[in-house]
Amino acid sequence: MNSYEEQVAEYLEEKGWRTINLSPDLFLFNKFDKDEKGLASALTEELGFAKVYCGVPDILAFKYVQGEEDWKYNILDYKFVEVKGRNDSLKLTQIKWMARYNDFDFEIAIVDAEDGIHFFQTDISRGEIL
């Protein structure tokens, strides 16, 4: 995780979001400790996939509650966040990912040393993958 991603993750966690840093070609289960496999299972069920691919945003932020049983969790809300510096741009693989998974909440966080962090919601549902 680079310093911009760390800043955004810290900001989101201060606002009550749990965050995990995503890397392409990894299973979400690998992002959780052994005692949180129930949480990983609930999250993959909510998202509809367990493996993340090229173009996946930097951070998955989510809110959850634990059920009566230790292994049962309910996902309340989630969003994907792509982190960019002031002069960064989106890559084609990232745009394709946003188009393919346009049902998910997706935000771009732009980190600027002078202006702080700015979040922008995106909607590319009119896009088409050829």
Secondary structure as GFF3:
##gff-version 3
##sequence-region A 1 130
A	DSSP	alpha_helix	3	14	.	.	.	ID=ss1
A	DSSP	beta_strand	18	21	.	.	.	ID=ss2
A	DSSP	beta_strand	26	27	.	.	.	ID=ss3
A	DSSP	three_ten_helix	28	31	.	.	.	ID=ss4
A	DSSP	three_ten_helix	34	36	.	.	.	ID=ss5
A	DSSP	alpha_helix	37	47	.	.	.	ID=ss6
A	DSSP	beta_strand	51	52	.	.	.	ID=ss7
A	DSSP	beta_strand	59	66	.	.	.	ID=ss8
A	DSSP	beta_strand	73	85	.	.	.	ID=ss9
A	DSSP	alpha_helix	92	100	.	.	.	ID=ss10
A	DSSP	beta_strand	106	112	.	.	.	ID=ss11
A	DSSP	beta_strand	116	121	.	.	.	ID=ss12
###
